[in-house]
């Protein structure tokens, strides 16, 4: 009888430990907030973004297809599908015809949102609006070295 009682108590303790062992994780957030300390917004609020966040995010996420210099020759450029090629972002003539708002929409919502290929993914779950604006500014200032020119 004593052995049975010891076994039952041992089993109950073992199950309790297993059940409550994960209880400490319940308080953890399911999605950890990203540290956005690398975003530096112009303190006089002119809408100009500063810092290297645009470059860092471009190199880390856009260059695999578009390439470090934006020529559409990144290491994944040939994997987009038959007949598909990453856009040449260094083409000043092409990008001068596109507004910042258009480029923002392409990055945020993906190529399909503007009638381009679905191979260009949406980055809205990865970047904040401020980070997307920084990427657009990096492409404008460092890759195509161009500004929008109205027709």
TALIN-V186194 format. One record per helix or strand. SS is the DSSP state (helix for helix, strand for strand). FROM is the first residue (numbers start at 1). TO is the last residue. Records with the same first field share a line. If there is no record, write none. Layout:
SS=FROM-TO + FROM-TO
This chain:
helix=2-21 + 23-27 + 53-66 + 77-79 + 92-96 + 100-109 + 111-114 + 129-143
strand=40-41 + 49-50
